[in-house]
């Protein structure tokens, strides 16, 4: 399903020519980002879309204590490994966001990297070794450009399954458009509420899909000292 198809679907439902292709495309990209952020809901806050999983190699220097995360990093680093040590750093994915636990590891003046933690757009580390850190994370969806809306490659929101793309993103766009149209109206905002409920329904379908691919914790052999 190309962005062009989704835009036409939104136009057919809203029947308001004041919303341009560029405006609707911006809402599609916004909806993709929101869906990637909200897919887990309150029950599965760390759940992400499997197609957005990425792996990057970051260079940790002995002269520094942090390294910038990839520019497309969005959320949920779930694995960090040390190339020098040939092992994973940290026992659980949540450790990578636990600043208190990270700070309880005393600053290490020499030796291997023993702990890492996300702070904003950076990965902090405890240790003074020059190492390559392998980081597994989930990226932001790549925005679709207006010039590519009819492309079967660049114009498709591939992080969302085919059968959910149009209903989910059309519902998001319609909700946002009707929210603007019905702003200031007295009484129930019927269209905004309807498309809002449709978006949540589609988001639940997306959640069911993503749960099938949620990373499972592997059992590791104890590291040799």
N, CA and C atoms as a LAMMPS dump frame, in Angstrom:
ITEM: TIMESTEP
0
ITEM: NUMBER OF ATOMS
675
ITEM: BOX BOUNDS ff ff ff
-5.0000000000000000e+02 5.0000000000000000e+02
-5.0000000000000000e+02 5.0000000000000000e+02
-5.0000000000000000e+02 5.0000000000000000e+02
ITEM: ATOMS id mol type element x y z
1 1 1 N 0.851 -1.192 0
2 1 2 C 0 0 0
3 1 3 C 0.886 1.242 0
4 2 1 N 0.817 2.02 -1.066
5 2 2 C 1.656 3.217 -1.138
6 2 3 C 1.016 4.375 -0.38
7 3 1 N 1.841 5.371 -0.083
8 3 2 C 1.323 6.568 0.574
9 3 3 C 0.265 7.238 -0.287
10 4 1 N 0.42 7.172 -1.601
11 4 2 C -0.562 7.753 -2.516
12 4 3 C -1.935 7.108 -2.322
13 5 1 N -1.968 5.786 -2.167
14 5 2 C -3.228 5.078 -1.928
15 5 3 C -3.877 5.509 -0.619
16 6 1 N -3.049 5.661 0.407
17 6 2 C -3.571 6.063 1.719
18 6 3 C -4.088 7.499 1.665
19 7 1 N -3.368 8.369 0.984
20 7 2 C -3.811 9.761 0.836
21 7 3 C -5.165 9.818 0.147
22 8 1 N -5.336 9.048 -0.918
23 8 2 C -6.608 9.036 -1.639
24 8 3 C -7.722 8.508 -0.755
25 9 1 N -7.422 7.528 0.063
26 9 2 C -8.412 6.974 0.984
27 9 3 C -8.872 8.019 1.993
28 10 1 N -7.925 8.811 2.473
29 10 2 C -8.26 9.879 3.425
30 10 3 C -9.096 10.949 2.739
31 11 1 N -8.716 11.337 1.533
32 11 2 C -9.461 12.354 0.777
33 11 3 C -10.9 11.894 0.552
34 12 1 N -11.091 10.63 0.203
35 12 2 C -12.433 10.089 -0.041
36 12 3 C -13.304 10.147 1.207
37 13 1 N -12.688 9.981 2.369
38 13 2 C -13.464 9.97 3.604
39 13 3 C -13.72 11.365 4.163
40 14 1 N -12.767 12.245 4.035
41 14 2 C -12.915 13.582 4.622
42 14 3 C -13.721 14.509 3.719
43 15 1 N -13.543 14.391 2.4
44 15 2 C -14.264 15.228 1.442
45 15 3 C -14.095 16.713 1.74
46 16 1 N -12.832 17.101 1.966
47 16 2 C -12.529 18.506 2.242
48 16 3 C -11.258 18.854 1.481
49 17 1 N -11.387 19.646 0.413
50 17 2 C -10.269 19.965 -0.455
51 17 3 C -9.241 20.894 0.143
52 18 1 N -9.482 21.397 1.356
53 18 2 C -8.524 22.325 1.954
54 18 3 C -7.302 21.619 2.535
55 19 1 N -7.35 20.284 2.581
56 19 2 C -6.215 19.526 3.11
57 19 3 C -5.419 18.966 1.938
58 20 1 N -4.223 19.481 1.747
59 20 2 C -3.41 19.149 0.577
60 20 3 C -2.728 17.793 0.728
61 21 1 N -2.178 17.322 -0.389
62 21 2 C -1.4 16.085 -0.374
63 21 3 C -0.25 16.184 0.621
64 22 1 N 0.44 17.323 0.621
65 22 2 C 1.571 17.509 1.53
66 22 3 C 1.136 17.439 2.99
67 23 1 N -0.031 18.022 3.282
68 23 2 C -0.542 18.012 4.655
69 23 3 C -0.88 16.591 5.094
70 24 1 N -1.552 15.85 4.237
71 24 2 C -1.942 14.483 4.583
72 24 3 C -0.712 13.581 4.691
73 25 1 N 0.266 13.782 3.812
74 25 2 C 1.493 12.993 3.889
75 25 3 C 2.216 13.257 5.215
76 26 1 N 2.243 14.506 5.647
77 26 2 C 2.864 14.825 6.934
78 26 3 C 2.156 14.088 8.067
79 27 1 N 0.823 13.978 7.976
80 27 2 C 0.07 13.242 8.99
81 27 3 C 0.373 11.747 8.924
82 28 1 N 0.547 11.222 7.726
83 28 2 C 0.906 9.803 7.577
84 28 3 C 2.235 9.526 8.272
85 29 1 N 3.224 10.36 8.013
86 29 2 C 4.53 10.166 8.648
87 29 3 C 4.443 10.343 10.16
88 30 1 N 3.634 11.288 10.585
89 30 2 C 3.423 11.495 12.014
90 30 3 C 2.744 10.267 12.63
91 31 1 N 1.755 9.73 11.923
92 31 2 C 1.04 8.547 12.401
93 31 3 C 1.945 7.333 12.492
94 32 1 N 2.855 7.185 11.561
95 32 2 C 3.817 6.08 11.599
96 32 3 C 4.701 6.186 12.837
97 33 1 N 5.168 7.39 13.127
98 33 2 C 6.01 7.598 14.302
99 33 3 C 5.219 7.319 15.584
100 34 1 N 3.972 7.799 15.611
101 34 2 C 3.139 7.573 16.788
102 34 3 C 2.851 6.1 16.987
103 35 1 N 2.546 5.394 15.908
104 35 2 C 2.258 3.964 16.005
105 35 3 C 3.479 3.202 16.512
106 36 1 N 4.652 3.571 16.027
107 36 2 C 5.884 2.922 16.479
108 36 3 C 6.143 3.195 17.955
109 37 1 N 5.683 4.345 18.444
110 37 2 C 5.866 4.718 19.844
111 37 3 C 4.818 4.087 20.752
112 38 1 N 3.597 3.94 20.242
113 38 2 C 2.458 3.539 21.068
114 38 3 C 2.059 2.088 20.914
115 39 1 N 2.745 1.324 20.078
116 39 2 C 2.282 -0.022 19.728
117 39 3 C 2.1 -0.915 20.953
118 40 1 N 2.921 -0.76 21.975
119 40 2 C 2.821 -1.635 23.144
120 40 3 C 1.743 -1.242 24.128
121 41 1 N 1.271 0.004 24.053
122 41 2 C 0.286 0.472 25.021
123 41 3 C 0.856 0.44 26.437
124 42 1 N -0.03 0.487 27.427
125 42 2 C 0.404 0.474 28.825
126 42 3 C 0.874 -0.91 29.26
127 43 1 N 0.33 -1.948 28.619
128 43 2 C 0.643 -3.315 29.038
129 43 3 C 2.032 -3.767 28.596
130 44 1 N 2.459 -3.315 27.417
131 44 2 C 3.758 -3.725 26.875
132 44 3 C 4.555 -2.481 26.46
133 45 1 N 5.018 -1.692 27.424
134 45 2 C 5.659 -0.41 27.086
135 45 3 C 6.937 -0.538 26.267
136 46 1 N 7.593 -1.69 26.319
137 46 2 C 8.846 -1.867 25.577
138 46 3 C 8.644 -2.532 24.222
139 47 1 N 7.4 -2.824 23.859
140 47 2 C 7.126 -3.501 22.595
141 47 3 C 7.406 -2.568 21.42
142 48 1 N 8.041 -3.103 20.377
143 48 2 C 8.381 -2.313 19.204
144 48 3 C 8.024 -3.078 17.935
145 49 1 N 8.045 -2.385 16.81
146 49 2 C 7.756 -3.012 15.529
147 49 3 C 9.001 -3.747 15.035
148 50 1 N 8.885 -5.038 14.747
149 50 2 C 10.073 -5.835 14.395
150 50 3 C 10.839 -5.319 13.188
151 51 1 N 10.159 -4.724 12.217
152 51 2 C 10.844 -4.251 11.009
153 51 3 C 11.755 -3.058 11.295
154 52 1 N 11.604 -2.456 12.469
155 52 2 C 12.432 -1.302 12.817
156 52 3 C 13.668 -1.706 13.628
157 53 1 N 13.88 -2.988 13.842
158 53 2 C 15.055 -3.453 14.584
159 53 3 C 16.324 -3.182 13.788
160 54 1 N 17.319 -2.642 14.457
161 54 2 C 18.587 -2.31 13.817
162 54 3 C 19.754 -2.763 14.698
163 55 1 N 20.919 -2.889 14.085
164 55 2 C 22.16 -3.176 14.797
165 55 3 C 23.211 -2.17 14.349
166 56 1 N 23.922 -1.609 15.309
167 56 2 C 24.968 -0.63 14.983
168 56 3 C 26.219 -0.93 15.797
169 57 1 N 27.369 -0.537 15.274
170 57 2 C 28.638 -0.659 15.979
171 57 3 C 29.084 0.732 16.413
172 58 1 N 29.296 0.91 17.705
173 58 2 C 29.699 2.2 18.256
174 58 3 C 31.117 2.095 18.805
175 59 1 N 31.915 3.112 18.579
176 59 2 C 33.305 3.115 19.024
177 59 3 C 33.428 3.789 20.383
178 60 1 N 33.762 2.991 21.4
179 60 2 C 33.992 3.525 22.743
180 60 3 C 35.49 3.762 22.917
181 61 1 N 35.858 4.962 23.319
182 61 2 C 37.262 5.327 23.475
183 61 3 C 37.653 5.346 24.947
184 62 1 N 38.873 4.966 25.238
185 62 2 C 39.347 4.968 26.623
186 62 3 C 39.428 6.383 27.18
187 63 1 N 39.519 7.373 26.295
188 63 2 C 39.631 8.77 26.719
189 63 3 C 38.275 9.437 26.945
190 64 1 N 37.189 8.694 26.755
191 64 2 C 35.844 9.26 26.895
192 64 3 C 35.003 8.381 27.822
193 65 1 N 33.777 8.833 28.083
194 65 2 C 32.873 8.046 28.933
195 65 3 C 31.498 7.904 28.298
196 66 1 N 31.361 8.34 27.036
197 66 2 C 30.09 8.202 26.342
198 66 3 C 30.331 8.185 24.836
199 67 1 N 29.321 7.701 24.109
200 67 2 C 29.385 7.684 22.655
201 67 3 C 27.984 7.985 22.133
202 68 1 N 27.916 8.716 21.032
203 68 2 C 26.618 9.098 20.473
204 68 3 C 25.892 7.872 19.927
205 69 1 N 24.581 7.821 20.166
206 69 2 C 23.75 6.767 19.595
207 69 3 C 23.511 7.049 18.114
208 70 1 N 23.128 6.044 17.329
209 70 2 C 22.834 6.278 15.907
210 70 3 C 21.762 7.357 15.739
211 71 1 N 21.847 8.133 14.679
212 71 2 C 20.906 9.237 14.465
213 71 3 C 19.473 8.752 14.265
214 72 1 N 19.303 7.496 13.832
215 72 2 C 17.941 6.982 13.634
216 72 3 C 17.415 6.252 14.858
217 73 1 N 18.162 6.284 15.967
218 73 2 C 17.695 5.626 17.2
219 73 3 C 16.367 6.225 17.658
220 74 1 N 15.432 5.336 17.975
221 74 2 C 14.134 5.787 18.459
222 74 3 C 13.918 5.375 19.916
223 75 1 N 14.018 4.049 20.174
224 75 2 C 13.734 3.581 21.526
225 75 3 C 14.19 2.131 21.723
226 76 1 N 14.182 1.724 22.979
227 76 2 C 14.331 0.337 23.404
228 76 3 C 15.596 -0.365 22.9
229 77 1 N 16.741 0.084 23.4
230 77 2 C 17.95 -0.725 23.218
231 77 3 C 17.757 -2.002 24.037
232 78 1 N 17.878 -3.146 23.396
233 78 2 C 17.62 -4.399 24.109
234 78 3 C 18.835 -5.318 24.186
235 79 1 N 19.957 -4.907 23.626
236 79 2 C 21.169 -5.731 23.707
237 79 3 C 22.372 -4.854 23.409
238 80 1 N 23.384 -4.951 24.267
239 80 2 C 24.667 -4.277 24.03
240 80 3 C 25.762 -5.306 24.275
241 81 1 N 26.659 -5.455 23.311
242 81 2 C 27.748 -6.412 23.457
243 81 3 C 29.096 -5.753 23.259
244 82 1 N 30.114 -6.312 23.912
245 82 2 C 31.485 -5.854 23.773
246 82 3 C 32.218 -6.772 22.801
247 83 1 N 32.796 -6.184 21.753
248 83 2 C 33.561 -6.981 20.792
249 83 3 C 34.841 -7.503 21.442
250 84 1 N 35.521 -6.661 22.225
251 84 2 C 36.763 -7.084 22.884
252 84 3 C 36.54 -8.257 23.829
253 85 1 N 35.43 -8.191 24.58
254 85 2 C 35.169 -9.216 25.586
255 85 3 C 34.388 -10.404 25.035
256 86 1 N 33.773 -10.223 23.864
257 86 2 C 32.99 -11.304 23.286
258 86 3 C 31.802 -11.687 24.12
259 87 1 N 31.164 -10.684 24.757
260 87 2 C 30.02 -10.986 25.612
261 87 3 C 29.065 -9.808 25.663
262 88 1 N 27.904 -10.098 26.214
263 88 2 C 26.896 -9.062 26.416
264 88 3 C 27.235 -8.254 27.658
265 89 1 N 26.933 -6.96 27.62
266 89 2 C 27.076 -6.095 28.786
267 89 3 C 25.681 -5.848 29.351
268 90 1 N 25.496 -6.128 30.622
269 90 2 C 24.177 -5.97 31.241
270 90 3 C 23.391 -7.265 31.142
271 91 1 N 22.559 -7.528 32.128
272 91 2 C 21.826 -8.789 32.198
273 91 3 C 20.434 -8.708 31.599
274 92 1 N 19.811 -7.515 31.665
275 92 2 C 18.435 -7.365 31.194
276 92 3 C 18.326 -6.092 30.363
277 93 1 N 17.402 -6.06 29.358
278 93 2 C 17.234 -4.854 28.546
279 93 3 C 16.976 -3.595 29.375
280 94 1 N 16.2 -3.727 30.445
281 94 2 C 15.868 -2.564 31.267
282 94 3 C 17.069 -1.929 31.936
283 95 1 N 18.151 -2.715 32.075
284 95 2 C 19.355 -2.172 32.7
285 95 3 C 19.908 -0.983 31.928
286 96 1 N 19.666 -0.955 30.625
287 96 2 C 20.25 0.083 29.788
288 96 3 C 19.575 1.437 29.99
289 97 1 N 18.501 1.472 30.775
290 97 2 C 17.8 2.724 31.056
291 97 3 C 17.731 3.016 32.551
292 98 1 N 18.467 2.239 33.334
293 98 2 C 18.45 2.392 34.787
294 98 3 C 19.663 3.212 35.223
295 99 1 N 19.486 4.521 35.249
296 99 2 C 20.602 5.407 35.564
297 99 3 C 21.089 5.195 36.993
298 100 1 N 20.176 4.924 37.927
299 100 2 C 20.573 4.729 39.318
300 100 3 C 21.505 3.519 39.443
301 101 1 N 21.124 2.404 38.81
302 101 2 C 21.976 1.215 38.862
303 101 3 C 23.316 1.474 38.191
304 102 1 N 23.293 2.243 37.111
305 102 2 C 24.53 2.57 36.388
306 102 3 C 25.469 3.382 37.277
307 103 1 N 24.928 4.371 37.974
308 103 2 C 25.748 5.238 38.805
309 103 3 C 26.311 4.507 40.017
310 104 1 N 25.679 3.4 40.403
311 104 2 C 26.17 2.629 41.546
312 104 3 C 27.427 1.83 41.193
313 105 1 N 27.727 1.709 39.878
314 105 2 C 28.987 1.09 39.464
315 105 3 C 30.066 2.166 39.552
316 106 1 N 31.045 1.964 40.423
317 106 2 C 32.054 2.988 40.629
318 106 3 C 32.807 3.287 39.329
319 107 1 N 33.175 4.549 39.106
320 107 2 C 33.959 4.88 37.908
321 107 3 C 35.193 3.985 37.801
322 108 1 N 35.391 3.432 36.612
323 108 2 C 36.505 2.514 36.393
324 108 3 C 37.602 3.259 35.636
325 109 1 N 38.78 3.344 36.233
326 109 2 C 39.87 4.108 35.639
327 109 3 C 40.61 3.304 34.568
328 110 1 N 40.644 2.003 34.742
329 110 2 C 41.289 1.139 33.76
330 110 3 C 40.441 -0.116 33.581
331 111 1 N 40.709 -0.832 32.494
332 111 2 C 40.047 -2.123 32.331
333 111 3 C 38.806 -2.069 31.463
334 112 1 N 38.166 -3.212 31.359
335 112 2 C 37.078 -3.399 30.413
336 112 3 C 35.812 -2.653 30.808
337 113 1 N 34.961 -2.429 29.833
338 113 2 C 33.682 -1.764 30.071
339 113 3 C 32.739 -2.729 30.784
340 114 1 N 32.197 -2.287 31.92
341 114 2 C 31.384 -3.159 32.76
342 114 3 C 29.905 -2.794 32.777
343 115 1 N 29.56 -1.566 32.39
344 115 2 C 28.154 -1.15 32.445
345 115 3 C 27.926 -0.047 31.425
346 116 1 N 26.701 0.003 30.902
347 116 2 C 26.308 1.053 29.96
348 116 3 C 24.918 1.545 30.327
349 117 1 N 24.603 2.772 29.9
350 117 2 C 23.279 3.337 30.18
351 117 3 C 22.964 4.434 29.162
352 118 1 N 21.713 4.477 28.737
353 118 2 C 21.267 5.499 27.793
354 118 3 C 20.986 6.797 28.531
355 119 1 N 21.504 7.89 27.999
356 119 2 C 21.168 9.224 28.503
357 119 3 C 20.934 10.126 27.304
358 120 1 N 19.666 10.405 27.016
359 120 2 C 19.337 11.221 25.862
360 120 3 C 19.763 10.546 24.574
361 121 1 N 20.611 11.231 23.803
362 121 2 C 21.082 10.695 22.527
363 121 3 C 22.453 10.039 22.65
364 122 1 N 22.866 9.733 23.883
365 122 2 C 24.193 9.153 24.106
366 122 3 C 24.108 7.858 24.895
367 123 1 N 25.142 7.028 24.736
368 123 2 C 25.293 5.817 25.532
369 123 3 C 26.484 6.03 26.456
370 124 1 N 26.215 6.091 27.762
371 124 2 C 27.282 6.241 28.746
372 124 3 C 27.878 4.877 29.046
373 125 1 N 29.16 4.85 29.412
374 125 2 C 29.762 3.577 29.784
375 125 3 C 30.752 3.756 30.929
376 126 1 N 30.848 2.703 31.737
377 126 2 C 31.804 2.642 32.836
378 126 3 C 32.932 1.72 32.412
379 127 1 N 34.122 2.257 32.342
380 127 2 C 35.282 1.497 31.907
381 127 3 C 36.195 2.391 31.1
382 128 1 N 37.446 2.022 30.97
383 128 2 C 38.419 2.849 30.255
384 128 3 C 39.103 2.076 29.141
385 129 1 N 38.373 1.171 28.556
386 129 2 C 38.91 0.378 27.462
387 129 3 C 38.459 0.974 26.132
388 130 1 N 39.305 0.894 25.112
389 130 2 C 38.878 1.227 23.755
390 130 3 C 38.252 -0.029 23.176
391 131 1 N 36.967 0.075 22.827
392 131 2 C 36.208 -1.114 22.476
393 131 3 C 35.191 -0.752 21.401
394 132 1 N 34.678 -1.765 20.735
395 132 2 C 33.542 -1.594 19.822
396 132 3 C 32.323 -2.204 20.478
397 133 1 N 31.283 -1.399 20.641
398 133 2 C 30.052 -1.864 21.265
399 133 3 C 29.014 -2.154 20.188
400 134 1 N 28.507 -3.359 20.196
401 134 2 C 27.44 -3.746 19.272
402 134 3 C 26.106 -3.471 19.958
403 135 1 N 25.29 -2.617 19.353
404 135 2 C 24.045 -2.163 19.976
405 135 3 C 22.863 -2.575 19.111
406 136 1 N 21.903 -3.249 19.73
407 136 2 C 20.662 -3.624 19.053
408 136 3 C 19.549 -2.73 19.59
409 137 1 N 18.805 -2.091 18.688
410 137 2 C 17.829 -1.078 19.084
411 137 3 C 16.72 -1.006 18.035
412 138 1 N 15.761 -0.118 18.268
413 138 2 C 14.681 0.111 17.306
414 138 3 C 14.776 1.544 16.786
415 139 1 N 14.677 1.671 15.471
416 139 2 C 14.881 2.964 14.809
417 139 3 C 13.564 3.697 14.58
418 140 1 N 13.681 4.958 14.199
419 140 2 C 12.526 5.733 13.766
420 140 3 C 12.115 5.257 12.363
421 141 1 N 10.827 5.305 12.033
422 141 2 C 10.446 5.045 10.641
423 141 3 C 11.042 6.116 9.73
424 142 1 N 11.515 5.707 8.559
425 142 2 C 12.065 6.674 7.606
426 142 3 C 10.907 7.433 6.953
427 143 1 N 10.862 8.76 7.045
428 143 2 C 9.752 9.518 6.466
429 143 3 C 9.624 9.297 4.961
430 144 1 N 8.401 9.223 4.486
431 144 2 C 8.141 9.13 3.049
432 144 3 C 8.117 10.538 2.474
433 145 1 N 8.848 10.766 1.411
434 145 2 C 8.897 12.07 0.764
435 145 3 C 7.768 12.197 -0.254
436 146 1 N 7.332 13.423 -0.508
437 146 2 C 6.222 13.632 -1.434
438 146 3 C 6.561 13.117 -2.835
439 147 1 N 7.821 13.21 -3.225
440 147 2 C 8.225 12.741 -4.552
441 147 3 C 8.138 11.224 -4.682
442 148 1 N 8.03 10.524 -3.539
443 148 2 C 8.057 9.057 -3.555
444 148 3 C 6.721 8.412 -3.202
445 149 1 N 5.641 9.184 -3.129
446 149 2 C 4.394 8.63 -2.601
447 149 3 C 3.798 7.515 -3.456
448 150 1 N 4.189 7.431 -4.723
449 150 2 C 3.674 6.371 -5.586
450 150 3 C 4.679 5.229 -5.778
451 151 1 N 5.834 5.353 -5.159
452 151 2 C 6.867 4.328 -5.297
453 151 3 C 6.489 3.075 -4.515
454 152 1 N 6.698 1.92 -5.129
455 152 2 C 6.397 0.651 -4.469
456 152 3 C 7.483 0.243 -3.489
457 153 1 N 8.541 1.021 -3.411
458 153 2 C 9.602 0.762 -2.437
459 153 3 C 9.686 1.902 -1.422
460 154 1 N 10.026 3.107 -1.887
461 154 2 C 10.213 4.241 -0.982
462 154 3 C 8.9 4.822 -0.482
463 155 1 N 7.791 4.519 -1.161
464 155 2 C 6.514 5.116 -0.783
465 155 3 C 5.617 4.223 0.058
466 156 1 N 6.166 3.134 0.587
467 156 2 C 5.367 2.182 1.362
468 156 3 C 5.83 2.176 2.819
469 157 1 N 4.902 2.283 3.781
470 157 2 C 5.274 2.222 5.203
471 157 3 C 5.536 0.781 5.619
472 158 1 N 6.679 0.252 5.227
473 158 2 C 6.949 -1.19 5.338
474 158 3 C 7.067 -1.704 6.769
475 159 1 N 7.212 -0.809 7.744
476 159 2 C 7.299 -1.278 9.129
477 159 3 C 5.95 -1.778 9.649
478 160 1 N 4.871 -1.46 8.917
479 160 2 C 3.515 -1.874 9.287
480 160 3 C 3.064 -2.97 8.32
481 161 1 N 2.463 -4.058 8.802
482 161 2 C 2.003 -5.118 7.902
483 161 3 C 1.022 -4.589 6.848
484 162 1 N 1.044 -5.2 5.668
485 162 2 C 0.235 -4.731 4.537
486 162 3 C -1.228 -4.54 4.892
487 163 1 N -1.802 -5.498 5.621
488 163 2 C -3.236 -5.46 5.881
489 163 3 C -3.637 -4.409 6.913
490 164 1 N -2.659 -3.81 7.582
491 164 2 C -2.959 -2.809 8.622
492 164 3 C -2.595 -1.402 8.16
493 165 1 N -1.767 -1.297 7.138
494 165 2 C -1.254 0.015 6.715
495 165 3 C -2.363 1.024 6.446
496 166 1 N -3.273 0.71 5.527
497 166 2 C -4.294 1.691 5.141
498 166 3 C -5.272 1.996 6.268
499 167 1 N -5.866 0.974 6.937
500 167 2 C -6.822 1.321 7.996
501 167 3 C -6.199 2.098 9.149
502 168 1 N -4.985 1.723 9.553
503 168 2 C -4.337 2.399 10.685
504 168 3 C -4.001 3.84 10.354
505 169 1 N -3.308 4.061 9.243
506 169 2 C -2.842 5.409 8.914
507 169 3 C -3.966 6.304 8.42
508 170 1 N -4.963 5.714 7.755
509 170 2 C -6.132 6.513 7.353
510 170 3 C -6.888 6.981 8.586
511 171 1 N -7.048 6.086 9.559
512 171 2 C -7.756 6.445 10.791
513 171 3 C -7.012 7.545 11.542
514 172 1 N -5.687 7.441 11.593
515 172 2 C -4.913 8.476 12.284
516 172 3 C -5.091 9.83 11.595
517 173 1 N -4.951 9.835 10.271
518 173 2 C -5.093 11.095 9.519
519 173 3 C -6.491 11.681 9.69
520 174 1 N -7.517 10.85 9.571
521 174 2 C -8.887 11.343 9.693
522 174 3 C -9.151 11.886 11.09
523 175 1 N -8.619 11.218 12.095
524 175 2 C -8.785 11.719 13.467
525 175 3 C -8.189 13.11 13.613
526 176 1 N -6.986 13.296 13.099
527 176 2 C -6.321 14.586 13.233
528 176 3 C -7.018 15.665 12.405
529 177 1 N -7.474 15.306 11.231
530 177 2 C -8.155 16.282 10.367
531 177 3 C -9.494 16.694 10.973
532 178 1 N -10.283 15.716 11.427
533 178 2 C -11.582 16.047 12.018
534 178 3 C -11.435 16.761 13.355
535 179 1 N -10.335 16.504 14.045
536 179 2 C -10.085 17.24 15.28
537 179 3 C -9.937 18.729 14.978
538 180 1 N -9.308 19.042 13.843
539 180 2 C -9.164 20.436 13.427
540 180 3 C -10.493 20.998 12.921
541 181 1 N -11.222 20.21 12.141
542 181 2 C -12.502 20.664 11.589
543 181 3 C -13.521 20.926 12.695
544 182 1 N -13.55 20.031 13.69
545 182 2 C -14.578 20.104 14.731
546 182 3 C -14.152 20.926 15.943
547 183 1 N -12.959 21.493 15.879
548 183 2 C -12.498 22.315 16.999
549 183 3 C -13.431 23.508 17.197
550 184 1 N -13.833 23.722 18.42
551 184 2 C -14.718 24.835 18.742
552 184 3 C -16.2 24.532 18.574
553 185 1 N -16.531 23.372 18.013
554 185 2 C -17.942 23.009 17.843
555 185 3 C -18.557 22.62 19.181
556 186 1 N -19.81 22.965 19.359
557 186 2 C -20.515 22.55 20.566
558 186 3 C -21.001 21.113 20.408
559 187 1 N -21.089 20.412 21.521
560 187 2 C -21.569 19.032 21.481
561 187 3 C -20.47 18.043 21.159
562 188 1 N -20.845 16.769 21.035
563 188 2 C -19.849 15.712 20.775
564 188 3 C -19.13 15.926 19.448
565 189 1 N -17.866 15.646 19.439
566 189 2 C -17.076 15.698 18.201
567 189 3 C -17.13 14.301 17.582
568 190 1 N -18.233 14.026 16.924
569 190 2 C -18.562 12.672 16.479
570 190 3 C -17.498 12.056 15.579
571 191 1 N -17.068 12.787 14.571
572 191 2 C -16.097 12.231 13.623
573 191 3 C -14.728 12.025 14.264
574 192 1 N -14.319 12.977 15.078
575 192 2 C -13.028 12.84 15.765
576 192 3 C -13.038 11.605 16.659
577 193 1 N -14.131 11.421 17.396
578 193 2 C -14.231 10.278 18.3
579 193 3 C -14.283 8.964 17.523
580 194 1 N -15.014 8.952 16.408
581 194 2 C -15.129 7.725 15.615
582 194 3 C -13.766 7.304 15.074
583 195 1 N -13.058 8.242 14.453
584 195 2 C -11.775 7.888 13.864
585 195 3 C -10.72 7.631 14.932
586 196 1 N -10.88 8.257 16.074
587 196 2 C -9.985 7.955 17.198
588 196 3 C -10.151 6.519 17.663
589 197 1 N -11.392 6.062 17.744
590 197 2 C -11.647 4.674 18.154
591 197 3 C -11.152 3.695 17.093
592 198 1 N -11.286 4.062 15.809
593 198 2 C -10.798 3.201 14.737
594 198 3 C -9.269 3.093 14.779
595 199 1 N -8.615 4.19 15.08
596 199 2 C -7.157 4.162 15.198
597 199 3 C -6.724 3.227 16.324
598 200 1 N -7.386 3.32 17.469
599 200 2 C -7.03 2.458 18.606
600 200 3 C -7.284 0.989 18.291
601 201 1 N -8.341 0.709 17.551
602 201 2 C -8.625 -0.67 17.15
603 201 3 C -7.509 -1.206 16.256
604 202 1 N -7.101 -0.409 15.284
605 202 2 C -6.018 -0.824 14.383
606 202 3 C -4.697 -0.949 15.135
607 203 1 N -4.494 -0.069 16.11
608 203 2 C -3.273 -0.133 16.912
609 203 3 C -3.234 -1.436 17.709
610 204 1 N -4.388 -1.881 18.178
611 204 2 C -4.46 -3.165 18.887
612 204 3 C -4.1 -4.318 17.956
613 205 1 N -4.54 -4.23 16.703
614 205 2 C -4.171 -5.263 15.719
615 205 3 C -2.663 -5.251 15.477
616 206 1 N -2.09 -4.056 15.414
617 206 2 C -0.646 -3.929 15.225
618 206 3 C 0.098 -4.497 16.43
619 207 1 N -0.444 -4.295 17.617
620 207 2 C 0.171 -4.826 18.843
621 207 3 C 0.183 -6.353 18.817
622 208 1 N -0.918 -6.945 18.396
623 208 2 C -0.99 -8.405 18.323
624 208 3 C 0.069 -8.953 17.363
625 209 1 N 0.258 -8.243 16.265
626 209 2 C 1.288 -8.642 15.295
627 209 3 C 2.674 -8.536 15.912
628 210 1 N 2.97 -7.404 16.552
629 210 2 C 4.307 -7.163 17.095
630 210 3 C 4.653 -8.142 18.214
631 211 1 N 3.654 -8.561 18.976
632 211 2 C 3.91 -9.487 20.084
633 211 3 C 4.458 -10.829 19.597
634 212 1 N 4.12 -11.204 18.377
635 212 2 C 4.611 -12.47 17.829
636 212 3 C 6.12 -12.434 17.603
637 213 1 N 6.675 -11.225 17.491
638 213 2 C 8.096 -11.08 17.167
639 213 3 C 8.886 -10.433 18.294
640 214 1 N 8.289 -10.332 19.463
641 214 2 C 8.976 -9.704 20.588
642 214 3 C 10.223 -10.499 20.947
643 215 1 N 11.39 -9.838 21.086
644 215 2 C 12.624 -10.556 21.433
645 215 3 C 12.466 -11.3 22.754
646 216 1 N 12.935 -12.527 22.783
647 216 2 C 12.909 -13.339 23.993
648 216 3 C 14.3 -13.338 24.619
649 217 1 N 14.306 -13.384 25.938
650 217 2 C 15.583 -13.438 26.637
651 217 3 C 16.243 -14.802 26.41
652 218 1 N 17.487 -14.773 25.931
653 218 2 C 18.229 -16.012 25.719
654 218 3 C 18.973 -16.407 26.983
655 219 1 N 19.248 -17.686 27.124
656 219 2 C 20.044 -18.179 28.238
657 219 3 C 21.509 -18.198 27.799
658 220 1 N 22.355 -17.612 28.635
659 220 2 C 23.757 -17.508 28.265
660 220 3 C 24.611 -18.356 29.208
661 221 1 N 25.646 -18.945 28.632
662 221 2 C 26.626 -19.655 29.457
663 221 3 C 27.411 -18.623 30.247
664 222 1 N 27.665 -18.907 31.493
665 222 2 C 28.392 -17.96 32.346
666 222 3 C 29.733 -17.6 31.715
667 223 1 N 30.057 -16.309 31.752
668 223 2 C 31.304 -15.845 31.145
669 223 3 C 32.497 -16.437 31.862
670 224 1 N 33.514 -16.809 31.107
671 224 2 C 34.77 -17.292 31.676
672 224 3 C 35.574 -16.084 32.14
673 225 1 N 36.1 -16.146 33.309
674 225 2 C 36.933 -15.048 33.822
675 225 3 C 38.375 -15.227 33.341
